[in-house]
Amino acid sequence: HAAREAELRAAAAREEVSGEAAAAREKRAADDARIAEQRRERRRAELTADGAACEAQGYLWSQDADTVTLHALVPAGTRARQVRVQLLAREYAAGTRVARAIDVSVDGTAVVAGELGGAVEVDEDEDDEDIDWSLQDLPGDARSRRLVSVCVRKLHPGAGVRRWWDCALVGGQRIDTTAIAARATYGARANAGASASGGRASGESGRASGSGVGGGEYKTFKEVFAEAEAMFKEKVRNRKPVEIDLSNEGARDGDAVAAGSARAPTRADDQDRSPLPPAADTGREW
């Protein structure tokens, strides 16, 4: 009887240990699934950072201050040799070679095509083989679709000015660019740099460039242009006139003569400046 009780207690202990082990395995599996889902969510967030998920139109897109990345959705099992990417509608804008449209095709069939949300820079000798793109899996997709990711460089309106796109393709889903967090961050960095360099060059320039920077305020192109125009007008107002002697005596003494006001030299001037004796003494006309 005692042996039977000991055997039952041992069996119960084994069952308890087995149950705890099973619970631990289930917990680990749940934790692994949760971590994997978080990674997928983070990855999908990166694919639409400051952009949007336009899956109905067959693409996702993201952007930063200088580039836009279009992620075209392609069927499961797509291989790189099947893909062709083209940047179309090429022309020159302000001396820069640009493209205004894109076409992504698989086995000759377009999966994403249309006019880009803005002009993008292309190299003079760049062709379809030189376009920067990659092929990857779409994280967590039930249909195991893949992505053809094309990264392009934005054409900006001017030096120090950045344009944030509100859509990747014309006619696609638009976003509110004023809500982009990176926009304020970039604006604060750019303005801080301008303030520092302006402060070294001129106190007035430093005060103009530094306004609003301390709070991380972003300045629009219109505001930056207005500041630059005001600084230019102030510089013109404070410019000191330079006197230029346009008299004949000043010209003979080697003084500068304003461009367009110099008169043609005369024979008398040549004789005055000549180191030689008068023509009568030399026996020839001078």
C-alpha positions as CSV (number, residue, x, y, z in Angstrom):
1,H,0.0,0.0,0.0
2,A,2.8,2.5,0.9
3,A,4.6,1.7,-2.4
4,R,1.4,2.4,-4.3
5,E,1.0,5.8,-2.7
6,A,4.6,6.7,-3.5
7,E,4.1,5.7,-7.1
8,L,1.0,7.9,-7.3
9,R,2.8,10.9,-5.8
10,A,5.6,10.5,-8.3
11,A,3.2,10.3,-11.1
12,A,1.5,13.5,-9.9
13,A,4.8,15.3,-9.6
14,R,5.7,14.3,-13.1
15,E,2.4,15.5,-14.4
16,E,2.8,18.8,-12.6
17,V,6.3,19.3,-14.1
18,S,5.0,18.3,-17.5
19,G,2.2,20.9,-17.2
20,E,4.6,23.6,-16.1
21,A,6.9,22.8,-19.1
22,A,3.9,22.9,-21.5
23,A,2.8,26.2,-20.1
24,A,6.4,27.6,-20.4
25,R,6.5,26.4,-24.0
26,E,3.2,28.0,-24.8
27,K,4.4,31.3,-23.2
28,R,7.6,31.2,-25.3
29,A,5.6,30.6,-28.4
30,A,3.3,33.4,-27.7
31,D,6.2,35.8,-26.9
32,D,7.9,34.8,-30.1
33,A,4.7,35.4,-32.1
34,R,4.2,38.8,-30.5
35,I,7.8,39.8,-31.1
36,A,7.6,38.7,-34.8
37,E,4.4,40.7,-35.2
38,Q,6.0,43.8,-33.7
39,R,8.9,43.4,-36.1
40,R,6.5,43.1,-39.0
41,E,4.6,46.2,-37.8
42,R,7.8,48.2,-37.5
43,R,8.9,47.1,-41.0
44,R,5.6,48.0,-42.5
45,A,5.8,51.4,-40.7
46,E,9.2,52.0,-42.3
47,L,7.7,51.2,-45.7
48,T,5.2,54.0,-45.3
49,A,7.3,56.5,-43.2
50,D,6.0,60.0,-44.0
51,G,4.2,58.4,-46.9
52,A,1.1,56.1,-47.2
53,A,-0.1,52.6,-47.9
54,C,-1.9,52.6,-51.3
55,E,-2.4,48.9,-51.6
56,A,-5.5,49.4,-53.7
57,Q,-3.3,51.1,-56.3
58,G,-0.7,48.4,-55.9
59,Y,2.1,50.2,-53.9
60,L,3.3,51.7,-50.7
61,W,5.6,54.7,-50.4
62,S,7.9,56.5,-48.0
63,Q,10.0,59.6,-48.0
64,D,12.7,61.6,-46.2
65,A,14.0,65.1,-46.8
66,D,15.9,64.2,-50.0
67,T,14.5,60.9,-51.3
68,V,11.2,59.1,-52.1
69,T,11.0,55.3,-52.1
70,L,8.1,53.6,-54.1
71,H,7.4,50.0,-53.1
72,A,5.5,48.3,-55.9
73,L,3.5,45.2,-54.9
74,V,4.3,42.2,-57.2
75,P,3.1,38.6,-57.1
76,A,4.6,35.9,-54.8
77,G,7.6,34.2,-56.3
78,T,8.7,37.1,-58.5
79,R,12.4,37.1,-59.4
80,A,14.7,40.0,-60.2
81,R,15.2,38.9,-63.8
82,Q,11.4,39.3,-64.4
83,V,11.4,43.0,-63.2
84,R,12.0,46.1,-65.2
85,V,12.0,49.6,-63.8
86,Q,11.9,52.8,-66.0
87,L,12.0,56.5,-65.2
88,L,10.2,58.2,-68.0
89,A,9.3,61.7,-69.2
90,R,12.9,62.9,-69.0
91,E,13.8,66.5,-69.6
92,Y,15.9,69.4,-68.2
93,A,14.7,71.6,-65.4
94,A,16.9,74.5,-64.4
95,G,19.9,72.8,-65.9
96,T,19.3,69.5,-64.1
97,R,18.3,66.2,-65.9
98,V,15.0,65.0,-64.4
99,A,12.3,62.4,-64.8
100,R,8.6,62.9,-64.1
101,A,7.1,59.4,-64.5
102,I,7.8,55.8,-63.5
103,D,6.9,52.4,-64.8
104,V,7.5,49.1,-62.9
105,S,6.7,46.0,-64.8
106,V,6.9,42.2,-64.3
107,D,7.3,40.0,-67.4
108,G,6.4,43.0,-69.6
109,T,3.2,43.8,-67.7
110,A,3.0,47.1,-65.8
111,V,2.2,46.7,-62.1
112,V,2.7,50.4,-61.2
113,A,2.9,53.2,-63.7
114,G,2.1,56.9,-63.7
115,E,3.3,60.5,-63.2
116,L,5.4,61.0,-60.1
117,G,4.3,63.4,-57.4
118,G,7.3,65.6,-58.2
119,A,10.4,65.7,-60.5
120,V,13.3,63.4,-59.6
121,E,16.9,63.8,-60.5
122,V,18.6,61.4,-62.9
123,D,22.2,61.3,-64.0
124,E,23.1,62.4,-67.5
125,D,24.2,58.9,-68.6
126,E,21.8,56.9,-66.4
127,D,19.7,54.3,-68.1
128,D,17.3,51.6,-66.8
129,E,20.2,49.4,-65.7
130,D,21.4,52.1,-63.3
131,I,18.2,52.8,-61.4
132,D,18.5,52.0,-57.7
133,W,15.9,49.3,-56.9
134,S,15.6,46.1,-54.8
135,L,13.3,43.1,-54.4
136,Q,12.1,42.0,-51.0
137,D,9.2,40.1,-49.3
138,L,6.2,42.1,-47.9
139,P,6.3,41.4,-44.2
140,G,3.3,39.6,-42.8
141,D,1.4,39.4,-46.1
142,A,-1.1,36.5,-46.3
143,R,-0.5,36.2,-50.0
144,S,3.3,36.2,-49.7
145,R,3.5,39.2,-52.1
146,R,6.8,40.8,-52.7
147,L,8.0,44.5,-53.1
148,V,10.0,46.2,-55.9
149,S,11.4,49.1,-54.0
150,V,12.6,52.1,-56.1
151,C,14.5,54.9,-54.4
152,V,14.7,58.2,-56.3
153,R,16.2,61.7,-55.5
154,K,13.9,64.6,-55.2
155,L,14.5,67.8,-57.3
156,H,14.4,70.6,-54.7
157,P,13.3,74.2,-55.5
158,G,16.6,75.7,-54.4
159,A,19.6,75.4,-52.1
160,G,18.6,74.7,-48.5
161,V,15.0,74.3,-49.5
162,R,13.3,70.8,-49.2
163,R,10.0,69.8,-50.7
164,W,7.9,67.2,-49.0
165,W,5.6,65.3,-51.4
166,D,1.9,64.8,-50.6
167,C,1.6,61.9,-53.0
168,A,3.9,59.4,-54.7
169,L,1.9,59.2,-57.9
170,V,-0.5,61.8,-59.3
171,G,-4.1,60.7,-58.6
172,G,-3.0,58.6,-55.6
173,Q,-3.8,59.0,-51.9
174,R,-2.6,62.3,-50.6
175,I,-1.1,63.0,-47.2
176,D,-1.0,66.1,-45.0
177,T,2.6,67.2,-45.3
178,T,2.2,69.7,-42.3
179,A,1.8,66.6,-40.0
180,I,5.2,65.2,-41.0
181,A,7.4,65.0,-37.9
182,A,10.6,64.9,-39.8
183,R,9.7,68.1,-41.5
184,A,10.0,70.2,-38.3
185,T,13.2,68.3,-37.3
186,Y,14.9,69.0,-40.6
187,G,13.7,72.6,-40.6
188,A,15.2,73.2,-37.1
189,R,18.5,71.6,-38.1
190,A,18.7,73.7,-41.3
191,N,17.8,76.9,-39.6
192,A,20.2,76.2,-36.8
193,G,23.0,75.8,-39.3
194,A,22.1,78.9,-41.1
195,S,21.9,80.8,-37.9
196,A,25.4,79.7,-36.8
197,S,27.0,80.5,-40.1
198,G,25.1,83.8,-40.4
199,G,26.1,84.8,-36.9
200,R,29.8,84.4,-37.7
201,A,29.4,86.5,-40.8
202,S,27.2,89.2,-39.4
203,G,25.3,89.9,-36.2
204,E,22.3,91.1,-38.1
205,S,22.3,88.1,-40.4
206,G,22.5,85.8,-37.3
207,R,19.5,87.4,-35.7
208,A,17.4,87.1,-38.8
209,S,18.3,83.4,-39.4
210,G,18.0,82.4,-35.8
211,S,14.5,83.6,-35.1
212,G,12.3,80.7,-34.0
213,V,15.0,78.1,-34.1
214,G,15.3,77.7,-30.3
215,G,11.8,76.2,-30.2
216,G,12.4,74.0,-33.2
217,E,10.0,76.1,-35.4
218,Y,10.1,75.1,-39.1
219,K,10.4,77.9,-41.6
220,T,8.6,77.6,-45.0
221,F,10.2,78.5,-48.3
222,K,8.2,81.7,-48.3
223,E,9.5,82.8,-44.9
224,V,13.1,82.0,-45.8
225,F,12.8,83.9,-49.1
226,A,11.2,86.9,-47.3
227,E,14.1,87.0,-44.8
228,A,16.7,86.8,-47.5
229,E,15.0,89.6,-49.4
230,A,14.9,91.8,-46.3
231,M,18.6,91.1,-45.6
232,F,19.4,92.0,-49.2
233,K,17.5,95.3,-49.0
234,E,19.2,96.2,-45.7
235,K,22.6,95.5,-47.3
236,V,21.7,97.8,-50.2
237,R,20.5,100.6,-47.9
238,N,23.7,100.4,-45.9
239,R,26.0,100.3,-48.9
240,K,28.5,103.2,-49.0
241,P,29.0,105.0,-52.3
242,V,32.4,104.7,-53.9
243,E,33.7,107.9,-55.6
244,I,35.3,107.6,-59.0
245,D,37.3,110.5,-60.5
246,L,36.2,110.8,-64.2
247,S,38.2,113.9,-64.9
248,N,40.9,113.9,-67.6
249,E,43.5,114.9,-65.1
250,G,42.6,111.9,-62.9
251,A,42.7,109.6,-65.9
252,R,46.2,110.8,-66.8
253,D,47.3,110.3,-63.2
254,G,46.3,106.6,-63.4
255,D,43.0,106.9,-61.5
256,A,40.3,104.4,-62.3
257,V,37.7,105.4,-64.9
258,A,34.2,103.9,-64.8
259,A,33.4,101.3,-67.4
260,G,31.7,102.9,-70.4
261,S,32.7,106.4,-69.5
262,A,36.3,106.4,-70.8
263,R,36.9,108.6,-73.9
264,A,39.1,107.7,-76.8
265,P,42.7,108.8,-76.4
266,T,43.9,111.8,-78.4
267,R,47.2,112.6,-80.0
268,A,47.7,115.3,-77.4
269,D,47.3,112.7,-74.7
270,D,49.9,110.5,-76.3
271,Q,52.4,113.4,-76.5
272,D,51.8,114.3,-72.9
273,R,52.5,110.7,-71.8
274,S,55.3,110.1,-74.2
275,P,58.8,109.6,-72.6
276,L,60.4,110.5,-76.0
277,P,61.3,114.0,-77.2
278,P,58.7,115.9,-79.3
279,A,58.2,114.8,-82.9
280,A,60.1,117.8,-84.3
281,D,63.3,116.7,-82.5
282,T,63.0,113.0,-83.6
283,G,62.4,113.8,-87.2
284,R,59.2,111.6,-87.4
285,E,55.6,111.9,-86.6
286,W,54.6,110.6,-83.1
